[in-house]
Amino acid sequence: MAASIHPPMLTDFISGPAFHSMEAFWNKWGVTHEDLNNILNTWIVMVILIVASILVKNRLQLIPRGLQNFWEVVVSTLEDVVVQIMGEHGRPYFPLIASLALFILTCNLLGILPWLQSSTNNLNTTLALALIAFTVTHVVGIKEHGTHYVKHFLGPVPWLIPLMLPIEIIGHLSRILSLSFRLFGNIMGEDLAIIILTLLVPYLVPLPMMFLQVFTSFIQTLVFIMLTMMYITGSMEEAH
């Protein structure tokens, strides 16, 4: 799902011909023009992050300058957040949290640029991110506790199992909806607001919304990774 109202996008020049040239194939699998456009914008984000990391990796210096200095600040800040939320035992999961943070934030901010679109205003993207967080949470729980991880779902006493088990299962599954719809709804709402304001008053009025979008892009990224860290930390704790 994605917002069907959007100004001309740079990726439309690729996704449009690609969709029409293989329309029967896309229709068979339920792929829409918006889905292709979303994939292309996602690839742009991946290229930006990969190229930026390669540039820094090939120019590492003992005294950081320029792009290396910027990335060291970003990485150290994210590392501090992970340690503060998860403790020292959360360091092994720093690469995952940092990757999620950088990807989500770049996707969020991309929609501010002309001719580009936030991939996170598409439910397919946010759902995929939520499934990653959900899967890792339970993989970590099983890794830490083995078969005893099931105690997280059974409650403190045996006679509460018939009540606690369905409640816990529903609660854990609802995390997927919470993570995906929160991010999707906020970013899509901001993008639509900017589009509508731009169509009505195309110059000064949309600027405050764009500054607000920068702020909320950081906030939504922080909310997503903080919830993910809390879920992973909870799966590592002993069941009570």
SVG drawing of the C-alpha trace seen along z (x, -y; Angstrom):
<svg xmlns="http://www.w3.org/2000/svg" viewBox="-8 -32 54 59">
<polyline fill="none" stroke="black" stroke-width="0.4" points="0.0,0.0 1.2,-3.5 -0.2,-7.0 -1.8,-7.1 -1.5,-10.8 2.0,-12.0 3.8,-14.5 5.9,-13.3 8.8,-11.1 12.2,-10.5 11.6,-6.8 8.3,-7.1 10.5,-7.3 11.7,-3.8 8.8,-2.2 6.3,-3.4 7.8,-1.7 8.8,1.4 5.2,1.8 3.6,1.4 6.2,3.6 5.4,6.5 1.9,5.6 0.5,9.1 3.2,10.5 2.9,7.7 -0.9,8.1 -0.6,11.8 1.4,11.3 -0.6,8.2 2.3,5.8 1.2,2.2 3.0,-0.8 3.3,-2.2 5.0,1.0 7.7,0.7 8.2,-3.0 8.6,-2.1 11.2,0.6 13.2,-1.8 13.2,-4.5 14.3,-1.8 17.2,-0.9 18.2,-4.5 18.4,-4.5 20.5,-1.3 22.9,-2.8 23.3,-6.0 24.2,-4.1 26.5,-1.6 28.4,-4.3 28.7,-6.5 30.1,-3.5 32.6,-2.5 33.8,-6.1 34.5,-6.3 36.0,-2.8 38.5,-3.6 39.6,-6.9 40.0,-6.0 42.5,-8.2 43.8,-8.2 42.5,-11.8 39.0,-11.8 38.0,-14.6 35.0,-15.4 32.8,-12.4 34.7,-10.1 34.2,-12.5 30.4,-12.7 30.0,-8.9 32.0,-8.4 29.6,-10.8 26.6,-8.9 28.0,-5.5 29.1,-6.5 25.7,-8.2 23.8,-5.1 26.2,-2.9 25.5,-5.0 21.7,-4.7 22.0,-0.9 24.1,-0.6 21.8,-2.9 18.7,-0.9 20.0,2.6 23.1,2.5 26.5,4.0 24.9,7.3 23.2,5.4 26.4,4.6 26.2,7.7 22.9,6.3 24.3,2.9 24.8,3.7 21.2,4.6 19.9,1.5 22.3,-0.8 21.3,0.6 17.6,0.2 18.1,-3.3 20.2,-4.5 17.8,-2.8 14.6,-4.1 16.0,-7.7 17.3,-7.9 14.0,-6.6 12.1,-9.2 14.3,-12.1 14.3,-11.1 10.7,-12.1 11.6,-15.7 13.8,-15.9 12.1,-16.9 11.4,-14.0 11.9,-11.4 9.6,-9.5 9.9,-8.1 9.9,-4.3 8.5,-4.2 5.2,-5.7 4.5,-2.2 3.1,0.4 5.1,3.1 8.4,1.6 7.4,0.9 5.8,4.4 9.1,5.9 11.0,3.9 8.6,4.9 8.9,8.6 12.7,8.3 12.4,6.9 9.8,9.5 11.8,12.4 15.1,11.3 13.4,10.8 12.3,14.5 15.4,15.9 17.4,14.1 15.0,15.4 15.4,19.0 19.1,18.6 19.4,17.3 16.9,19.7 16.4,22.6 13.1,24.4 12.7,22.5 11.8,19.4 8.3,20.7 7.9,19.7 7.7,16.1 4.2,17.0 2.9,19.1 2.6,16.7 3.9,17.1 1.8,20.0 0.5,23.1 -3.2,22.5 -2.9,19.2 -1.5,20.8 -5.0,21.1 -5.4,17.3 -1.9,16.0 -0.9,18.0 -3.4,16.5 -2.9,13.1 0.9,13.3 0.6,14.6 -1.8,11.8 0.4,9.2 3.5,10.4 1.8,10.5 0.4,7.0 3.9,5.7 4.1,6.3 1.1,4.1 2.3,1.5 5.7,1.1 4.6,1.2 1.4,-1.0 2.9,-3.6 5.9,-4.3 3.8,-4.0 0.9,-6.2 3.1,-9.0 5.4,-9.2 2.5,-8.9 0.5,-11.5 3.4,-14.0 4.0,-13.3 0.3,-13.8 0.2,-17.0 3.2,-18.4 1.8,-17.4 -1.6,-19.0 -0.1,-22.2 2.3,-22.3 -0.6,-22.0 -2.6,-24.7 0.2,-27.2 3.3,-26.0 5.9,-28.2 6.2,-29.4 3.4,-27.5 4.9,-23.9 8.3,-25.0 7.2,-24.7 5.8,-21.2 9.1,-20.2 11.0,-21.3 8.5,-19.4 9.0,-16.3 12.8,-16.4 12.1,-16.5 9.5,-13.7 11.7,-11.6 14.2,-11.5 11.5,-10.9 9.9,-8.0 13.3,-6.4 14.1,-6.6 10.7,-5.2 11.1,-2.2 14.6,-1.3 13.8,-1.9 10.8,0.5 13.0,3.0 15.7,2.8 13.1,3.2 11.6,6.2 15.0,7.9 15.9,7.0 12.7,8.5 13.4,11.8 16.8,12.0 15.4,11.7 14.4,14.6 10.7,15.4 9.0,14.6"/>
</svg>
